Amino acid sequence: MSNPIEWLQDNDEKVLLLVYFVLILGLSVPVARMVEQGYANGNLIRSVVRLQLLLGITQVSVLGLGFFLGLLTLMTIDHKKRVQAILLWIGVVTSLIIITAQGLGPGPSDIINNVLWLLGSLIAGLIFGGGAKLLDFDGLQTMEFRRATETIYFLILVVVGLTFIEYHIQYPEIFAVSSGGVAIQSIESLSVSLNKTNLVPNAVSSGLFLAVVNRFIQYDANKEFFILGPPASGKSLFLIGAYLEALGRFQSGDDKTPLDPSEDLISMIESLDRQTEGWIVGATGRGELNALEFQYVQGSVFPTNIKLSGSDYAGEYLNRLPDAITGATDPEDMDTTLTRLSEGVKESDTLLLMIDCERFTNNEPLDIPPYFSILQAAGDKDVILIATKADNLANEFEEEKGLEAHQYFEEFQDYVNQRLRQNENINSLIAQTGNTEILPVYYQTTTNEQGNTVPMRDQNGSVLTVGFGRLLDRLGGG
């Protein structure tokens, strides 16, 4: 039976869903009451509302509600934002009940009497939010309504922000609206003061509410990944394996967001398709630079677009990287590859560092000392340690434990970490990066008639990979 930490890791999205549900339900009440009090205590917003009533434009609030509901409808249709939209529906209904109970906003009678205005504004919200995509929907790709979700957040931000200011900032009345008309008030003294009543509770509830809604509108992970590795450490095969895992998820899952692989990556995949035996690619030659990137969707409850990009380059450049990053190397002495690598490290916030298990098992130099200088030159970066070619340790694991590594991956990962920690350089790297584990990935391999280690293939000719699913989950924060 898994311990509580493992259970939370396996069910993190479900736990997050419960947390967001509690937050939305719990924060909607105090935020709605603050909006109500902000209207009651404020001068400007209340005067604007009275002006619309004086002019007989009772439909204004209905129009605003319809427009908002049109946007929220699109967010509900959006596969990536459906769960968030349902939570917002709960929050909106709760807030409307509280606000309309105090005579504010459009009540049931207002909505019934102005149902055509409501429908018209709802359609306007659908059009503004990108509803035209529905007319061209072919069912093959997942639709995103980013404008709708961003506009929802903007409208909520405006309402909550203005009413918070009206509640806590006291200032003279600028103009008065009554049945007799609009009159500009004469301001004898400009007195502005702070109303501290419920200031902290309102600030906390409003801030949390806006933070949750802001989290809801995010489509893309705010992470930039970059891959570093010594010569022939399996960087290219690593990126291909990650893509194949993402491709498998795309083909079997409901979400059909395009993977958008780069041309260089597709060229490598073509090489894989042409191979019947042997490795897909060899070590990258000096001066070669291939842009390898693709995106995938991580998560089912709260799907997020993750973009994994890296450059396929000769590992010999590692030794020159620290000076290039710090600017110690003259730009004129840097070729295109070194420049691109330097920029990639600087722009990323997470570095994926390769540790070659084949070298480790053969007692060959790992060539990882440059990592230390690179990390010092790069400054504050998150680091994920990857054990490539871990099939070499999988064979040891199966011989010692009598278990197949791909079926007992948790136990195998513990075994890999224990074995690799026997190397002092790897131990030092773990200490410097603050990592607690190394993630093993590999292609299942076999031995051909010539005695060479080659990738194992299934009956369809596809290579078999292990650990890349955990990798994608890890990159997505799972």
C-alpha positions as CSV (number, residue, x, y, z in Angstrom):
1,M,0.0,0.0,0.0
2,S,1.4,3.4,-1.0
3,N,2.3,6.0,1.7
4,P,0.5,9.3,1.9
5,I,3.2,11.2,0.0
6,E,3.0,8.7,-2.9
7,W,-0.8,8.8,-2.9
8,L,-0.7,12.6,-3.1
9,Q,1.7,12.4,-6.0
10,D,-0.5,10.0,-7.8
11,N,-3.7,12.0,-7.2
12,D,-2.3,15.5,-7.2
13,E,-4.8,16.8,-9.7
14,K,-7.8,15.4,-7.8
15,V,-6.5,16.9,-4.6
16,L,-6.0,20.2,-6.4
17,L,-9.5,20.1,-7.7
18,L,-10.9,19.6,-4.2
19,V,-8.8,22.6,-3.0
20,Y,-10.0,24.8,-5.8
21,F,-13.6,23.8,-5.2
22,V,-13.3,24.7,-1.5
23,L,-11.6,28.0,-2.3
24,I,-14.1,29.1,-4.9
25,L,-17.1,28.1,-2.8
26,G,-15.6,29.7,0.4
27,L,-14.2,32.9,-1.2
28,S,-17.3,33.7,-3.4
29,V,-19.3,34.6,-0.3
30,P,-16.9,37.2,1.3
31,V,-16.0,38.6,-2.1
32,A,-19.7,39.0,-3.1
33,R,-20.3,40.8,0.3
34,M,-17.3,43.0,-0.3
35,V,-18.7,43.9,-3.8
36,E,-22.0,44.7,-2.2
37,Q,-20.4,46.9,0.5
38,G,-18.1,48.5,-2.0
39,Y,-21.2,49.6,-4.0
40,A,-23.0,50.8,-0.9
41,N,-20.0,52.7,0.5
42,G,-18.6,54.0,-2.8
43,N,-19.5,57.2,-4.6
44,L,-18.5,56.8,-8.2
45,I,-19.8,53.3,-8.9
46,R,-23.1,54.0,-7.1
47,S,-23.5,57.2,-9.1
48,V,-22.9,55.4,-12.4
49,V,-25.5,52.8,-11.5
50,R,-28.0,55.4,-10.5
51,L,-27.3,57.2,-13.8
52,Q,-28.2,54.2,-15.8
53,L,-31.4,53.8,-13.8
54,L,-32.3,57.5,-14.3
55,L,-31.9,57.2,-18.0
56,G,-34.1,54.1,-18.1
57,I,-31.3,51.8,-19.3
58,T,-32.1,48.9,-16.9
59,Q,-30.8,46.6,-19.6
60,V,-27.2,47.6,-18.9
61,S,-26.7,45.2,-16.1
62,V,-28.5,42.4,-18.0
63,L,-26.2,43.1,-21.0
64,G,-23.1,42.8,-18.8
65,L,-24.4,39.5,-17.3
66,G,-25.2,38.1,-20.8
67,F,-21.8,39.0,-22.2
68,F,-20.1,37.4,-19.2
69,L,-22.2,34.3,-19.5
70,G,-21.4,34.0,-23.2
71,L,-17.6,34.0,-22.4
72,L,-18.2,31.5,-19.6
73,T,-20.1,29.2,-22.0
74,L,-17.1,29.2,-24.3
75,M,-14.8,28.4,-21.4
76,T,-17.1,25.5,-20.6
77,I,-16.8,24.2,-24.1
78,D,-13.0,24.5,-24.0
79,H,-11.7,21.0,-23.2
80,K,-8.8,22.3,-21.2
81,K,-10.9,24.7,-19.1
82,R,-14.1,22.8,-18.6
83,V,-13.4,21.9,-15.0
84,Q,-12.3,25.4,-14.2
85,A,-15.4,26.8,-15.9
86,I,-17.7,24.6,-13.8
87,L,-16.0,25.9,-10.7
88,L,-16.5,29.5,-11.9
89,W,-20.2,28.7,-12.6
90,I,-20.5,27.8,-8.9
91,G,-18.8,30.9,-7.8
92,V,-20.8,33.2,-10.2
93,V,-24.2,31.7,-9.1
94,T,-23.2,32.0,-5.4
95,S,-22.2,35.6,-5.9
96,L,-25.3,36.6,-7.8
97,I,-27.5,35.1,-5.2
98,I,-25.9,37.2,-2.5
99,I,-25.7,40.4,-4.6
100,T,-29.2,40.3,-6.0
101,A,-30.6,39.5,-2.5
102,Q,-29.5,43.1,-1.6
103,G,-31.2,44.6,-4.6
104,L,-28.0,45.0,-6.6
105,G,-27.4,43.6,-10.1
106,P,-30.0,42.1,-12.4
107,G,-32.7,40.2,-10.4
108,P,-34.9,37.4,-11.8
109,S,-37.6,39.9,-12.9
110,D,-35.0,42.1,-14.7
111,I,-33.7,39.0,-16.6
112,I,-37.2,37.8,-17.6
113,N,-38.3,41.3,-18.7
114,N,-35.1,41.8,-20.8
115,V,-34.6,38.2,-22.0
116,L,-33.9,39.4,-25.6
117,W,-31.2,41.8,-24.3
118,L,-29.7,38.9,-22.4
119,L,-29.7,36.6,-25.4
120,G,-28.3,39.3,-27.6
121,S,-25.4,40.1,-25.2
122,L,-24.8,36.4,-24.7
123,I,-24.3,35.9,-28.4
124,A,-22.1,39.0,-28.4
125,G,-20.0,37.3,-25.7
126,L,-19.8,34.1,-27.8
127,I,-18.6,36.0,-30.9
128,F,-16.1,38.2,-29.0
129,G,-14.7,35.2,-27.2
130,G,-14.0,33.3,-30.5
131,G,-17.1,31.3,-30.9
132,A,-16.7,31.4,-34.7
133,K,-14.3,28.5,-34.2
134,L,-17.3,26.3,-33.5
135,L,-18.4,26.7,-37.1
136,D,-15.1,25.3,-38.4
137,F,-14.7,22.6,-35.8
138,D,-13.8,19.3,-37.4
139,G,-13.5,17.3,-34.2
140,L,-9.9,16.4,-34.9
141,Q,-8.2,19.0,-32.8
142,T,-8.9,20.4,-29.3
143,M,-10.2,24.0,-29.4
144,E,-8.9,26.7,-27.1
145,F,-10.8,29.9,-26.3
146,R,-8.0,31.9,-24.9
147,R,-9.7,35.3,-25.5
148,A,-12.8,34.2,-23.6
149,T,-10.9,33.0,-20.5
150,E,-8.6,36.1,-20.5
151,T,-11.6,38.4,-20.8
152,I,-13.4,36.7,-17.9
153,Y,-10.4,37.3,-15.7
154,F,-10.2,40.9,-16.8
155,L,-13.8,41.5,-16.0
156,I,-13.6,39.8,-12.6
157,L,-10.4,41.8,-11.9
158,V,-12.1,45.1,-12.7
159,V,-15.2,44.4,-10.6
160,V,-13.3,43.1,-7.6
161,G,-10.6,45.7,-7.8
162,L,-12.9,48.7,-8.1
163,T,-15.3,47.6,-5.4
164,F,-12.3,46.9,-3.1
165,I,-11.1,50.5,-3.7
166,E,-14.6,51.9,-3.2
167,Y,-15.0,50.0,0.0
168,H,-11.7,51.1,1.6
169,I,-11.0,54.5,0.1
170,Q,-13.2,57.3,1.3
171,Y,-13.4,60.4,-0.8
172,P,-15.8,63.2,-1.5
173,E,-18.9,62.7,-3.7
174,I,-18.1,64.0,-7.2
175,F,-21.6,64.2,-8.6
176,A,-25.0,63.3,-7.4
177,V,-27.7,61.5,-9.3
178,S,-31.3,61.8,-8.4
179,S,-34.7,61.9,-10.1
180,G,-34.1,65.6,-10.8
181,G,-31.0,64.9,-12.8
182,V,-27.2,65.0,-12.4
183,A,-25.5,67.6,-10.3
184,I,-21.8,68.2,-9.9
185,Q,-20.9,68.5,-6.3
186,S,-18.8,71.3,-5.0
187,I,-15.8,70.0,-3.2
188,E,-14.7,72.4,-0.5
189,S,-11.8,70.2,0.7
190,L,-10.3,67.2,-0.9
191,S,-10.2,64.7,1.9
192,V,-9.2,61.1,1.2
193,S,-8.9,58.6,4.0
194,L,-8.5,54.8,4.4
195,N,-11.4,52.7,5.8
196,K,-9.6,50.0,7.7
197,T,-12.8,48.0,8.5
198,N,-12.4,44.5,7.2
199,L,-9.3,45.6,5.3
200,V,-7.2,42.6,5.9
201,P,-10.0,40.0,5.4
202,N,-11.1,41.7,2.2
203,A,-7.6,41.9,0.9
204,V,-6.9,38.2,1.6
205,S,-10.2,36.9,0.2
206,S,-10.0,39.1,-2.9
207,G,-6.3,38.3,-3.5
208,L,-6.9,34.6,-3.1
209,F,-10.0,34.7,-5.3
210,L,-8.1,36.5,-8.1
211,A,-5.1,34.2,-7.8
212,V,-7.3,31.1,-8.2
213,V,-9.1,32.7,-11.3
214,N,-5.7,33.7,-12.7
215,R,-4.6,30.1,-12.4
216,F,-7.7,29.0,-14.2
217,I,-6.9,31.0,-17.4
218,Q,-3.4,29.6,-17.8
219,Y,-2.9,27.4,-20.8
220,D,0.9,27.1,-21.0
221,A,3.3,26.1,-18.4
222,N,5.6,28.9,-17.3
223,K,8.7,26.7,-17.8
224,E,11.6,26.7,-20.2
225,F,13.6,23.5,-20.4
226,F,17.0,23.0,-21.9
227,I,19.0,19.8,-22.3
228,L,22.7,19.4,-21.6
229,G,24.9,16.3,-21.9
230,P,28.4,15.0,-22.7
231,P,29.4,13.6,-26.1
232,A,27.4,10.5,-27.1
233,S,25.3,10.6,-23.8
234,G,22.0,10.0,-25.6
235,K,20.6,13.5,-25.9
236,S,19.0,12.9,-29.3
237,L,17.6,9.5,-28.3
238,F,16.3,11.1,-25.1
239,L,14.3,13.7,-27.0
240,I,13.0,11.2,-29.5
241,G,11.9,8.9,-26.6
242,A,10.1,11.8,-25.0
243,Y,8.3,12.6,-28.2
244,L,7.3,9.0,-28.8
245,E,5.7,8.9,-25.3
246,A,3.9,12.2,-26.0
247,L,2.8,10.8,-29.4
248,G,1.4,7.7,-27.7
249,R,-0.6,9.8,-25.3
250,F,-1.9,11.9,-28.2
251,Q,-3.1,8.9,-30.1
252,S,-4.8,7.3,-27.1
253,G,-6.2,10.3,-25.3
254,D,-9.2,12.6,-25.7
255,D,-7.1,15.8,-26.0
256,K,-6.1,16.5,-29.6
257,T,-3.8,19.5,-29.2
258,P,-1.2,19.2,-32.0
259,L,2.3,18.2,-30.9
260,D,3.9,20.6,-33.3
261,P,7.2,18.8,-33.6
262,S,10.1,20.6,-35.2
263,E,11.4,19.7,-38.7
264,D,14.7,18.3,-37.3
265,L,12.8,16.1,-34.9
266,I,10.5,14.8,-37.7
267,S,13.6,13.9,-39.7
268,M,14.9,11.8,-36.9
269,I,11.5,10.1,-36.6
270,E,11.7,9.3,-40.3
271,S,15.0,7.6,-39.6
272,L,13.3,5.6,-36.9
273,D,10.6,4.5,-39.4
274,R,13.3,3.3,-41.9
275,Q,15.2,1.3,-39.4
276,T,14.5,-2.4,-38.9
277,E,17.4,-2.9,-36.6
278,G,20.0,-0.8,-34.9
279,W,20.0,2.6,-33.3
280,I,18.1,5.5,-34.8
281,V,20.8,8.1,-34.7
282,G,24.4,8.3,-33.8
283,A,26.4,10.8,-31.9
284,T,26.0,14.4,-33.2
285,G,29.1,15.7,-35.1
286,R,30.9,18.8,-34.2
287,G,29.3,21.9,-35.7
288,E,26.0,20.2,-36.2
289,L,23.0,21.8,-34.6
290,N,19.5,20.5,-34.8
291,A,16.5,22.2,-33.2
292,L,14.4,19.5,-31.5
293,E,11.1,20.6,-29.9
294,F,7.5,19.6,-29.5
295,Q,4.6,20.3,-27.1
296,Y,2.3,18.0,-25.2
297,V,-0.6,18.3,-22.8
298,Q,0.0,17.4,-19.2
299,G,-2.9,16.6,-16.9
300,S,-6.5,15.5,-17.3
301,V,-8.3,17.6,-14.7
302,F,-6.3,20.8,-15.3
303,P,-4.6,20.2,-18.7
304,T,-1.6,22.4,-19.4
305,N,0.5,22.8,-22.6
306,I,4.1,21.9,-22.0
307,K,6.7,22.7,-24.5
308,L,9.9,20.7,-24.5
309,S,12.7,22.1,-26.6
310,G,16.4,21.5,-26.9
311,S,19.3,21.5,-29.3
312,D,20.9,18.4,-30.6
313,Y,24.6,19.3,-30.5
314,A,28.0,17.8,-30.1
315,G,28.8,17.3,-26.4
316,E,32.3,18.8,-26.8
317,Y,30.7,22.2,-26.4
318,L,30.1,21.7,-22.7
319,N,33.6,22.8,-21.7
320,R,33.2,26.1,-23.5
321,L,29.7,26.9,-22.2
322,P,30.6,28.5,-18.8
323,D,32.7,31.3,-20.3
324,A,30.1,31.8,-23.1
325,I,27.3,32.1,-20.5
326,T,29.2,34.6,-18.3
327,G,30.4,36.7,-21.3
328,A,34.1,35.8,-20.8
329,T,34.3,34.5,-24.3
330,D,34.4,37.1,-27.1
331,P,31.2,36.9,-29.2
332,E,33.4,36.9,-32.3
333,D,35.0,33.7,-31.1
334,M,31.7,31.9,-30.6
335,D,30.2,29.9,-33.5
336,T,26.4,29.5,-34.1
337,T,26.2,26.4,-32.0
338,L,27.9,27.8,-28.9
339,T,25.8,31.0,-29.2
340,R,22.6,29.0,-29.4
341,L,23.6,26.8,-26.4
342,S,24.5,29.9,-24.3
343,E,21.2,31.5,-25.1
344,G,19.3,28.3,-24.4
345,V,20.8,28.0,-20.9
346,K,20.2,31.7,-20.1
347,E,16.6,31.6,-21.3
348,S,15.7,28.4,-19.6
349,D,14.6,28.1,-15.9
350,T,15.1,24.3,-15.8
351,L,18.1,22.4,-17.1
352,L,17.9,18.6,-17.9
353,L,21.4,17.1,-17.2
354,M,22.2,13.8,-18.8
355,I,24.1,11.1,-16.9
356,D,25.3,8.3,-19.2
357,C,24.6,4.9,-17.5
358,E,26.6,3.0,-20.2
359,R,29.7,4.9,-19.2
360,F,29.0,4.3,-15.6
361,T,28.7,0.5,-15.9
362,N,31.8,0.4,-18.1
363,N,33.8,2.5,-15.5
364,E,34.5,5.1,-18.1
365,P,34.7,8.9,-17.4
366,L,31.3,10.4,-17.1
367,D,32.5,13.8,-18.4
368,I,30.1,15.7,-16.1
369,P,32.6,18.1,-14.3
370,P,31.6,20.9,-16.8
371,Y,28.1,20.7,-15.2
372,F,29.4,22.3,-12.0
373,S,30.9,25.3,-13.8
374,I,27.8,25.7,-16.0
375,L,25.5,25.7,-13.0
376,Q,27.7,28.3,-11.3
377,A,27.7,30.5,-14.4
378,A,24.0,30.1,-15.1
379,G,22.9,31.1,-11.6
380,D,19.6,30.1,-10.1
381,K,18.2,27.3,-12.3
382,D,16.0,24.3,-11.5
383,V,17.7,21.0,-12.4
384,I,16.4,17.6,-13.3
385,L,18.9,14.8,-13.4
386,I,18.3,12.2,-16.1
387,A,20.0,8.7,-16.2
388,T,20.1,7.9,-20.0
389,K,20.8,4.4,-21.4
390,A,19.5,3.0,-18.1
391,D,19.0,-0.4,-19.9
392,N,22.6,-1.1,-18.8
393,L,21.5,-0.9,-15.2
394,A,18.2,-2.6,-15.9
395,N,20.1,-5.8,-16.9
396,E,22.0,-5.6,-13.5
397,F,18.7,-5.0,-11.7
398,E,17.1,-8.0,-13.3
399,E,20.0,-10.3,-12.5
400,E,20.3,-9.1,-8.8
401,K,16.6,-8.7,-7.9
402,G,15.0,-11.2,-10.3
403,L,12.5,-8.5,-11.4
404,E,11.9,-6.8,-14.7
405,A,12.8,-3.2,-14.5
406,H,9.9,-1.9,-16.7
407,Q,7.4,-3.8,-14.6
408,Y,8.8,-2.7,-11.2
409,F,9.9,0.8,-12.2
410,E,9.7,2.3,-8.6
411,E,12.1,-0.4,-7.3
412,F,14.3,0.0,-10.4
413,Q,14.5,3.8,-9.9
414,D,15.6,3.3,-6.3
415,Y,18.2,0.8,-7.5
416,V,19.5,3.3,-10.1
417,N,19.8,6.1,-7.6
418,Q,21.7,3.8,-5.1
419,R,24.1,2.6,-7.8
420,L,24.8,6.1,-9.3
421,R,25.3,7.6,-5.9
422,Q,28.4,5.3,-5.6
423,N,30.1,7.8,-7.9
424,E,31.5,10.8,-6.0
425,N,31.0,13.3,-8.8
426,I,27.3,12.3,-9.1
427,N,26.9,12.6,-5.3
428,S,28.4,16.1,-5.5
429,L,26.1,17.0,-8.4
430,I,23.1,15.8,-6.4
431,A,24.2,17.9,-3.5
432,Q,24.8,21.0,-5.6
433,T,21.5,20.8,-7.4
434,G,19.4,20.0,-4.4
435,N,17.9,17.0,-6.2
436,T,16.7,14.0,-4.2
437,E,16.4,11.6,-7.1
438,I,17.7,10.8,-10.6
439,L,15.1,9.8,-13.2
440,P,16.1,6.8,-15.4
441,V,15.0,6.5,-19.0
442,Y,15.9,3.9,-21.6
443,Y,15.0,1.9,-24.7
444,Q,14.5,-1.8,-24.1
445,T,17.3,-3.5,-25.8
446,T,18.4,-6.9,-27.0
447,T,21.5,-8.5,-28.6
448,N,21.6,-9.2,-32.3
449,E,23.5,-12.1,-34.1
450,Q,26.6,-10.0,-34.3
451,G,26.6,-9.5,-30.5
452,N,25.7,-5.8,-30.7
453,T,23.1,-4.2,-28.4
454,V,20.2,-2.9,-30.5
455,P,16.7,-1.5,-29.6
456,M,14.0,-4.1,-29.1
457,R,10.9,-3.6,-31.3
458,D,7.4,-4.8,-31.0
459,Q,5.4,-6.6,-33.7
460,N,4.8,-3.3,-35.5
461,G,8.4,-2.4,-35.6
462,S,8.2,0.3,-33.0
463,V,10.9,0.7,-30.3
464,L,9.9,0.1,-26.7
465,T,10.8,2.9,-24.2
466,V,10.7,3.0,-20.4
467,G,10.6,5.9,-18.0
468,F,9.6,8.6,-20.4
469,G,6.0,8.7,-19.1
470,R,7.4,9.6,-15.7
471,L,9.6,12.2,-17.4
472,L,6.7,14.0,-19.0
473,D,4.8,14.0,-15.7
474,R,7.8,15.4,-13.9
475,L,8.3,18.1,-16.5
476,G,4.6,19.0,-16.0
477,G,5.0,19.2,-12.3
478,G,3.3,16.0,-11.6
